[in-house]
Amino acid sequence: MKTRLSLSLCTAALLSLAACGGQESAPAPEGASGASGDAKDILFTNGRIYTANPDREFAAGMIVSGDEIVELLGEDRLGAMMDEDGYEVVDLQGRLVLPGLHDAHIHPISAMPVPTCTLENAPMTLAEIADYAADCTARPDMAEDDWLVVMSWNFAAGNQPGERFASVREALDFVSMEKPVILRGSDGHHYAVNSVALARAENAEGEVVGFSKDTLSSEFPDLAPYIGVDETGEPNGRLTEAYALEAIGAGSLLEAGMEKRRASPELLMDVTLPRGITAFLDAAADPESLDIYDALLDKGEFHARAHLALYFDPGAYAGEDGTVDYGALLGEAKAIREKYAAEPLLEADFLKLFADGVLEGDPLSDPPTLPNGAFSHDYLQPIYEWDEEAQWVKIAGYVDTDSALCVETRAQIAAGETPDAAAFKAEHGYHPLQCTQSNGVLQHPEDMIMDYVREGDAADFTWHIHAIGDRAVQTSLDAIEAAQAENATDHKHIITHLQVVRPEDQARFAQNDIYASFTFAWASSDGQYDTTVIPFVDRADGPEGLYNPDGYYFQNAYPAAAIKAAGGMLIAGSDAPVDTIDPRPFVNIEGAVNRAIFGPPPLNEAQAISIYDAVDAYTINAAKALKQADVTGSLEPGKKADFAILDQDIFALAESGDADKISDTNVLETWFGGEKVYSSAE
C-alpha cells in the first residue's frame, strides 16, 4: 500500500480539515443559503452540471424541490425557466457541479481532526523524529494512557540514520526510557517503538518476556516476520501489523485519541463535507466506536449516506483447535445490522476482511526487512548501499538465494546456528539472513479466509476485502467465487487496494461482478517509496533502474485500465487517514488520469483511465457498490439532491492537457438532500 508525502501539511492538532484546502477558493455561487421546510424550490442556473447518467450528459441548470432533484435543464429550457416566478435562484457562475462524491474506502472516525502529536507523513531523519516526539509528547494533553503516541509517521521515506541514532529504536529511546513510545505509521500497518515497549511483549502463556533475538525464535516465531531486526538479530524498533502491537499491549492504540473524538462528534463531518463527499463506506468500522455515529444521528447532524464494513478478527473467535465460532461472530454483526435497519442514512451491511498485510520492505534495516504481503513468488533479496549524495539507499546487487551458500546458510539458521553476521557480511557482502526465502503471508490461514467469506456471504453481508499482494488478490477472488457458487447468491462484493494483480486475475472481477476499489493517488511513481517495494519484486539494478517497463510490478501495479477493459467496475476510495487525513478526492482523480502525481515517470501510463471513468468511480459506480444508486450517485430527476460545486472544471483540465492541475481543485459548496451543508465562504 503506497504512502505519500502530504501535498499540504495542515496540522491536525491545530486545524480542522475544512481549513486544509490547498489553493485559495474562488467566490462561492450566489443564491440560496440552504433549504428549509417552507422554502421555495431552488433553481440552479448558469452552471455545467455533470449528471453521471448513462449517457454522461451535462446540464446547464437544475431544479431542486425539498430533498430531491425535479428536473435537469438544457440552455434552451433554462432560458424559459428564468422568466418564471416561484423559485429561489442560485447562480452557479459557470461552475462545475458534480454528484455528491462517494468515498468507497475511508476510515472517517480515525480521520477526525483532533489534537494529536502528528508527523503529518513528512519525511524526517531519525534525529528530527526524536526531537519532535520528545517535545510533543511532553505536552499534558497528549497522554494516551501510559503510552507516548505520535501519529502519521512516514515509514517509507526519511528515517535516515546519523551520528545520533542508528535505528528508530534508539531515536525513540531518546524520547523516553521510562514510558513506552510508539510511532503510528501513516498507513495503519507500520509502527515503531522504543525499548520499553519492546520489553512488554507477552508470550502465549501471558508471561512478560519481551521481544529480543532469542525470544523471536523461541517464543514468537509466528511474529518474527513482523518484527524488524538489526544486523545482530535484535529488534530495531520497527513493527508491522497489529499482531505485534497486541503482544506488547498496544492494541488499544489503534484508535489513539478516541475520547477526543467522542467529545467532538461533529468533527466527523469536517472529514467529508469540505471535500464534496456525501456518501462513504467506513472500511473497517470498529463496533466500539459506533457511538460517534449515534451522537450525530441523534442530533440530526449526520449529512451522509453511509455504510459500515464491520471489522471482526475471525482468529479471535477461534477455539484451541482453530475452529472459528462463526455463529457468535456473525451474531454480533447481525445485531449491529439490525440496530441500523430503520436508519435511512446509515447501514451496517458490509463486513471487512484483511487478506494480507503490505508490500513495503525496509531498506534501512540490516538485513532489509522483507514485505509481508502475500505474493505469488518469493521476494528478492536486494543489497542496499547508502548513497551519501542522495541521502538515501541505492541498489548494489542481489543475493542469489538459490546458491549453494544460501542453501547451506538456511540449513544452519534452521538448526539454530546462524553464522556470525559481521564475519559473514565481510566475506560475502550481505547479511546471512538475506538467504531467507519468503513470499509473504496471508493474514489468516487460507481455509479460514475461504470459510469466513462463505459464511458472511450466506448471512447476506457484502464483503470489503483488503488485498495488496497478487496472491492475496487471487485468494480473495477464489473465496468470493466459492462462496457465491455454494450459497447461490449474487452479492456484489468489493476487493480493495489491488496493488498488484496477476494478469490472469484481472478479468475475474467482471466475471464475478466484483467491484475493484482503488486509491488512485498511490498509482504513481515515488522514488523513495518505490525503493521499499519494487526491488523486492523485480531486479532494479539494471539500466532501467526501478522503473523497468517490462517488470512484473510496473506492468501489474494498480491495473485499473486492464480491469475496466475486461468489463470490471472501478470504484474509488481515499483510505484516509492513511497517508493523510485529507480524503483528497481530486488528488485521487488526478492520479487515476495521469498516474504521475508526484512527477515523472508515470507508473505504467497504459493503466490510466479517462476523466469520465475517474469521476464515475467516485460517483455512480461507487453508489452502485454501496447499493444506493437508486437514490444517489448521479444527478437525475427523482434522486436526492446531493452534489458539490467546484472552483474549476476538472473535465476541461483533463481534456486540455492540464490534468496535473486537477489536484488543486477546491469544493465551494456541498449540498446534501437539498440543503447546503458546507460552504468554503463560511
N, C-alpha and C positions, 0 to 999 in steps of 0.2 A: 504494500500500500504506500503510495507516494506521499511524502510530506513536503511542504513547500515553504519557502520564505514568505512571510506575510507581505502582501502588497502594500498595506498601510498598518503601521504599528500603533493602533489605538489601544491604550492601556485599559485592560478590562477592569482593573481595580479602581479606575477613576471615571471612566466614561461609559455611558450606555451605548449599546450597539447602534442606536439611531444616529449617534454623532460620528460614526466611523464611515463616512460616506464617500471618501475619495475626493473628487473634484467638487468645486462649489456648484450647488444645484442652480438650475435656471429657474426663473419665476414659475410659480405654480399656475395651473389653469384658473380662470376667473369664473366664479359662479357659486354653485350650491356648497354649503358647508356640511351637508350630510342630510340624510333622510330622517324624518320623524313620522309618528303615526298619522298626523294630519297633513303632511307635506304634499305639495303638488308633485305630479310626475315630473321627472327630470329629463330634459333634452340635452344630450351632449352633442355639440356641433364642432365643425371645423377641425376634425381630427383624422388620423389614419389608424383605423381600428382593425387589428388583426383578429379575425374571428376564430381561427384554428378549426374551421368547419372542414368537411371532407374535401372541399374544393380550394381550401386555403385562401379564402377571399378576404378582401379588405372592405371596410365600410367607412363612410365619411361622418356618420352620425349614429346615435343610439338613443332609444327611449327606455327609461327605467321607471317602472311603477312598483312601489313598495320594495320588495327584495328581489324582483325578477326583471329580466330583460323582456321588453314588449316587442321591440322592433329594431332592426338594423337598417340604416338608411344610406342610399347612394346620394351622390351630389344632386341629382335631379329631384329626388324625393325630399332631400334635406332643405332645398330652397323653398319648396312649397310649405314645409312644416314651420319655417321661420316666421311665417305670417300668422300662424295660429296662436291663440291665447291659451292660457291654462297650464303652461309649462314653466318650470324653473329651468333656466338655460345656463349651461356650463360651456364656456368657450374653451376648447382644448388647445387653441392657438397653434394648430398644426402638429400637435404632439402625437407620438405613437402610443397606442393603448394595446396592452396585451391581456389575455385572460389571466386571472389570478394564477400565480406560479404555484406549482406543486413540487415540493422538495420530497422526493421519494426515498430519501435516506438521510435522516438528521437525528441528532440527539439534543433536542431543544432544551431540556432541563439542564444538561451539562453545559450548554452554550449560554445560559443566562449570565449576563454581565455583572457578577457580584465581586466585591473586593477580594482579591487573592494575590498572592505572590506569583507573578507570571513572567516568564521569559519571552512571551509573545512569539515563540517559534523563531526568534532571531538567532542566527549562528554566532556563538560566542566561544572564546577559548575557555579552557578549564579554569584559568585564573579569573576570568571575567564572571563565569558562573559562580565560582566560590565567593567572590566579593559581593555580588548581588544577593545571593542566597543568604549570606551571613547578615547582611543589612536588613533585608526584607523580613526574614523570619523572626527577627528580634522585635518586630512591632507587636504590641499586645493583641491586636485584633486579628492576627494571622495564625493564632494557635489552632490546631486541629487535633483534639485530644492531647496526647503527649508527643505527637509527631510534628516535625517541621516539614511543611509541604510546599513545593514550588511547582507551578503548573506550566504547561506548554513549553517543555524542553525540546529543542530541535536535536534529536538524537542522530540525525543523518548528515548534518552539516555543522561545521565548527568543531568544538570539543578538542581542539588541538592541545597536546601536552606542552609543557615548557619547563623552565627551571624550577618553578614552584611545585608543580604537580605532574606526575607521570600518568595518573589514571583518575577517572572520575571518582573512584572510591577515596583517593587521597584528597581530592578537592572538597568532597562533602565531609570528610573528617575534619577539615579546617573549619567548616561551618559549626560542627558540634561533635565532641567526643563524649557527650553526656546524654543527648537525646537522639532518637533515630531521625534521620533526614532522608527525604525521598524527592526525586525529580519525577514528575509525571510527563512522559513523552507526549508530544502533540498528536500522536496517532492513537493513543489509548492502548498500545501494545508494548511499548518500551518504557522502561523505568531505570532509575539509577539510585543507589542507596549508599549510606556510609557504613562503617564497620560496626557501629552499634546496632544498626538494623540487621546486618548480616548475621550477627551473633544471636539474634532472636529466633532463628529457624528451628522449628519443632519437627521431630521425626514422626513416623506413623503412630508411635506409642505415646505421643504427646510430650516427649522429653525434649528439653531445650539443648540442642547440640550444635547449632549454628551451621552456616554454610562455610565450608573450607574444602581444600583439596581432598582431604581424607573423607569427609562426610559426603561429598558429591559422588564418590564412588561406592561408599558403603551404605549410607542412609538415604541418599536422594538420587539414585541412578536415573529415575524417570524424569527428574527435574533438571538433570545436568545439561540437556540441550538448551535450556532456557537461561542458563547462568553463564555470563561472560567470565573468562579467566585470563590471568596474565601468563607470562612465559614460564612461571614456576608452577602453574596449575591452580593458584589461589584465586578466589573470586576478585574481579576487578571493579565490582560495584554495579555492573550492568545486568539488568534482568529483563526477560521478555515474557509476556503473557501473565495473566492473573494468577496462574497456579503458583508461581514463585512468590507472589505477594501473600497468598494465603498462608504459606509456610512461615512467613515472618510476621504474621498477624497484621498485615496491612490491607486486607481485603476491603475493610470499610472505607479506605481512602480512595476507592474507585469513584466515589462521589464526594470528594472533599468539597466543603462549602455548602453542603446540603441545607443546613439550618439557615444560612443566609438566604438561600433560595426560597425556603418556606416562608421566611419573614417578608419576602417581596415577590409574591407570585406574579404580579403584573409585569415583571421583567421578562417573563416568557414571551410576551407579545413584542417586546423590543428585539427579540431574535428574528422574528419573521416579518412583521408588517413593514419595517423600513426597507425591506428587500422585495416587496411586492408578493410575498409568499402568503397565500390564503388557504393552503392545504398542505398537509405533510404526513409522512409516516415516521413515527417515533421508532427508530430502527432497533432499539434494544431496551424496551420500556421495563424499568425496574418496578415490580409490584409495590415496593415500599415507598416509591416517590409519587404515586398517583394522586396523593392529596393535594399536590400543587395544581393539577388539572381541576380537581374538585373545587378548589377555592375560586378559581377563575370562572368556572361554570356557575357556581352559586351566585357570584356577583354579576353574572351576565356580561363578563368582560373577556370571554374566550372568543376570539374572532378568527376561527379557522375551522376547516372541515378535516378532522384528523383521525388517524388510525394508529393503534398501538400494536407493535410487534413485541409481544410479551416474551421476556427472556427468562428461561429456566435452564439451569445446568442439569442435563439428564444424569450426569455422573453423581450428582448429589442425591438422586433418588434410587441409586443402585445399592443392592444388598452386598453382603460379603462375597457371594458367588458371582457378582457382576450383573445380576438380573435387575433391570430397571422397573420400578413400580410406575408404569405409565398411567395407571388409573388414578393414583394420587396426584401425579404431576398435572395431568390434563384436567383433573377435578378442580384444581386451583385455577387453571387457566379458564375453564368454563365459568367458574363463579365470577371472575372479573368480566368476562364477556357478557354475562347476564346482567351484571351491575350497570353496564352502559347500554344495554339493549334498547332502552327507550330514549336514549340521549341522541338528538339529531346531529350534534356536532362532533361526537367522539365515539369511536367504536374500537373494541378490543378484539379484533377478529384475525390478527396475524400472530404467528409465532416466529421467534428468531432462533437461528442455529448458527454457530460458528463451525464451519467445516475444517478450517485450518487457521494458522496464525498469519505471519507476514513474510515477505521476501527479502527484507533488508538484512544483510550481514553487518559485521562491524570491522572495517579495515584497520581501525586504530588499535584493536586488541592484538595480542601476540600469544597464541595463534589467532588469526582473524576468526571471529565468531561466525559460524555458518548461518544462513537463513533457516527458519524452521517451517516455512510454508510447504505444503505437500506438493512435491514436484514429480514429474514423470521420469526424470533421470537424476543420477547423483549430481550434487553440486560440485563444481570445480573448486580447486584449492589455489587461488591466486596468491602470488608472493608480492606483497606490497613493500614499497620503499617510500621513505619520507622525501618529499620534494621541497627543499628549503625555499626556493624561489616562489613556488605556488602556495606554500604553506598548506599543503595537502598531500595526500598519498598519490603515488603513481604505481603502475603495474610493471614489475620487473621480470615476471615469468610465472610459470605454473609448476605445481608439484605433479609428478606422474604417480598418481595413487595406485596404478596397476603395476608399478615397478616391483622388482624382487625386494628392494629395500623396504618399500612401503608394506608389502605383504608380510615381511618379517617383523617390521615395526608394529603393525596391527596385532600380530600374534603376541608380541611382548606386552603390549598395552592390555590385551585381553587377559593375560596371565598376571596382571598387576605389576609388571616390571617395565614401566615407562622409562625409556632412555633419558639420561640427563639432558635437559633441554639446551643448556648453553653449549655443551660439547657437541651435541648432535647438530645444532644450528651452525656452529663454527665449521664443522666438517662438510655439511650438506647444503647449507644456505637457507634452511627453513626449519620451522619447529616440528618436532616429531609428531605432534597431534594433528599436523596437516596431512598426515597419511590417512586420517579418518575419512570414511566414505558415508555419505548420508544424502537422502533425497527428501529430508524433512519429515514431518509427521502430520497426520490428521489430528484435529483437536479431540476427537473421540474415536474409539475403535470403529472400524468401518461398519460392522454389523449393528452397532448402536446407532450410527447415523441413519442406516437404512431403516431400522425399526422405528426410530423416533419420527422420521419423516412419514413413514407409513401410518403410524398411529395418529399423528397430528392431522394428516390429510383425511383420515377416516372420521375424525372428530369435527370436520368442517372448518378447520383453520387453514388459512393461507400461509405459505412459508415464505420467509425472507431469510435467505441463506448467504452468509458471508463466505466467499470462496476467493482466495487470492492466487494460489499456485494452480497450475494446469491440472494436476492430479486431484486437487480438491474440487475444481470445477467439474471434472469428469465424474467424481463420486457423487456430487450434488445432482448432476443430471441423471445419473443412474438411479439415485434414490427416488427422485420425483417420478421417473418413468415407471419404476417398480411399484410405487405407491398408487399411481393412477391406474395401472393395469390391474392390481389386486383389488382396489377399492371401487373400480369403475366410476371414478369421479372425474370432474372436468375443471377442478380448481386451476386457476392461472397463477402459478407461484412465481416468485422473484428470486433470482440469483444476483448478488450484488458484488461489486468491485471488479472482478474479472480481469485481474492484472495481466494474466497470461492464460490464453485459451488455445488448446490444441486445434489445428486446422480441421481435424475430423469431428470436433465437437461444436464448431461454430454454427453448423446448420441445425443442430439438435434443439436450439431454442425455439425456432419456428415449428419444428416437428412436434414439439411437446407443449406448445403455447406457453412458453416460459418467458417472462419479461427479463431483459438484460439491463441491469441497472449500473450506470457508470457515474463516477465523479470525474468529469471531463477535465478539470483543472490538472489532474495528475497525468493525463495523456500527453505529456510534453516533456522535452528533454531538460535536464538539470544536472550539470556536471558533477557536483559533489554528491547529490543524492544517487545518481546513476552509478557512481563508483561503489556504492554499497549494495548494488543489485546485479548489474549486468555482468561484471567479471566472474560472478559465481555461477552464471548460466551459460555464457559464451566466452570464448577466449577474446580478450580485449588487449592483447599485446601485439596485434598485427598493425598494418599500416592504416586501417580504418579506425583504430582505437576502440572506444566504447561503442560507436555507432556504426557497426558493420551492417549495411543494408541486407546482407544475406544471413545475418544472425537470427537464431531462433527467437530470442527475446524481441528484437527490433521488429520482426515480422508479425509477431503474435501478441504483442502487448496492447491491451485495451482495443480489441479488434471490432470497433463499433461499425465501421462500414461493411465489413465482411458479414457480420451477424445480420445487419439490415438487408444486405443484398440477398442473403439466403431466406429472407422473409421474416426475420425476427423483429420484435417490437422493442425499441430503445426507450428507456426512461432515465431520468437524471436525478441525482441527489448530491448534496454537499458533503455529508458525513461530518458537518460541524458539530462540536468544536475540534474535530481532528484537523490538524494543520493550522486552522484559525477559527475563532469563534464566529466570524462573519460567514454566513452561508454563501455569500458572493455568487449569486446565480449568473451574473453576467461575465464573471471570470470563467466560470464553467462553460458557458455558451461559447465564449471566445476559444477556449481550449478545444471544444468539440469541432469548431470550424477550421482552426489553423494548426492545432497540435504543436504550437510553439509559443506558449505564453511568455516564457522566460528567455526567449531568444532562440536563434538557430542552433543546431539543425532541428527541423520538425521531427517528432518521434513517429516515424512512418506516416508520411503525409497521405499515403494511399488510404489510411483508415479515417481520414477526416470526413465529416458529414456536412450537409448543407445547413445554412442558417435556418431554413424551414424545419428540417429534421431536428435540429438542436432545440428550437423553441417548442416544437411539438413534444419533444421528450420531457420538457418542463411543464407542459400544459395538458393537452388532450390525451397523450399516451399515458402520462402518469395518472391522470384521472381515471383512465380505464383500469390501470393496475390497482388503484385504490378503490375500485368498484363504485365510483360515483360520477361516471361520465354522463349519466342521465341528468345531473343537476349542475355540473361544473366542468371546467377543463376547456371549454370553448365559449365564445360569446354568440349565443343563438337565442331566438325567442323561446321563452318558457324556462330558460335556465336562470340560475341565481346570478345576480349582478355582482360577481367577484372579478375585479380587474385592477390593473396597475397602469398608471400614467407615467411615461418615461421622459427623461430630458433629452434623449436623442433617439434617432431611428436606427436600430441595430440591423434591420434588413438593408437599409440603404448603405450602411457602412460596409457590410459584408459584400454587397453587390458592386460596390465601387472600389474594392481592393483595400479597404481600410478596416479589415476585421480586427486588427490589433488595437483598435480604439473601443471595441465593444466592452471591454472590462472597465472602462471609465464611466459606464452608464450609471445614472442615479435614478431612483424612484422618486417622483414628485408627490404622487398620491397613491394610496392603496384604498380601494373600496371593497367592502365585504357585505354581501346581502343588501346592496343598495345604500349602504351607509359609508361615508368617508371615515375610515378608522386610523389613517395615518396621513400626515401632510408634512413634507420637508419644510414648508414655510412656517409651520407651527412649532 
